[in-house]
Amino acid sequence: MSIYTRYGKNEVVSVESVADIQNDPMRQFYRVCETISTEAADVGSVAGFFMRAGNNFSMAIKRGFEFMTTYDWAPLPTLYPGNMRSIARTRDYMVWADKFVSQPRGFIGNLHDYVNSMEARIILAAQIKELVLVPAMQRLGYYVTNPNQRTDTRDFPGGSADVAQTAKLLADEAKYYGKGDNQATAAFGQLFNSMNEFVAADYKLAEYAVLMNKAKPADIRSSVEALSVTAQGLFKSLGTSNDPASKQLIQTIGTELANTAKWVEWYAVQYTKLLETTQVFAMLEKELR
């Protein structure tokens, strides 16, 4: 899992792939979304475009959605910050400062500060259903059930939140991970300036776990699957109807799908980072006992 810039001017997150670009389902998904927003909107016959695009077009959309539902995470470990507060009082920080302990792989900096910096990202990730997936479903579903409204050129029902707001949050996270550094251990004193910092971070991670219960991976997967079905239904209808859609609507659909996919990738990275960090703290709790 890495953090880097991809897909245009907005800084987004993605899972690195060793596959050739032609076999990367997310790259193909974004290419199709771009095509919907440009070529499909400019051709003389919208229905003709979707009919000509045929199986390859539909397959790219289907594979992209399927890939988004393959993220598989372990549950967040349970932390015991109250217990660790009592234990930390009996541990001499100066003794522990030089001991090498677990850290997130590739991490650099103060772990207490990093955990605090996660708050804005976790809050945003926990809102992915109400900010992104539900609005996207409502927008696409509206035009599945109301084909007579597809010629509209303005006043589209609201869709998912703009992914651009993740750019600064991404930069805040990236500074804690060194280029090419894959170390999974560090001196306790490098990670925390005191035992109190460790305990405070432990409490904060326990709070994040409660927040993420609002957006469990299984629920996100189900929502993405439902959105895939709706999108496929809309494309099938667009390919069989007689030029039912305006250029503006086609562009809106392409942007909506790409935006939603970027949000799902954002969620995947944030959950993975939270999982990895929480697992590290579970190990630190064990080492300090």
Buried (B, 14 or more C-beta within 10 A) or exposed (E): BEBEBBBEEBBBBBBEEEEEEEEBBBBBBBBBBBBBBEEBBEBEEBBBBBEEBEEEBBEBBBBBBBBBBEBEEEEBBEBBBEEBBEBBEEBEBEEBBEEEBBBBBBBBBBBBBBBBBBEBBBBBBBBBBEBBBBBBBBBBBBBBEEBEBBEBEEEBBEBBBEBEEBBEBBEBBBEBBEEEEEEEEBBBBBBBBEBBBBBBBBBBBBEBBEBBEBBBBEBBBEBBBBBBEBBBBBBEBBBEBEBBBBBBBBBBBBBBBBBBBBBBBBBBBBBBBBBBBBBBBBBBBEEBE
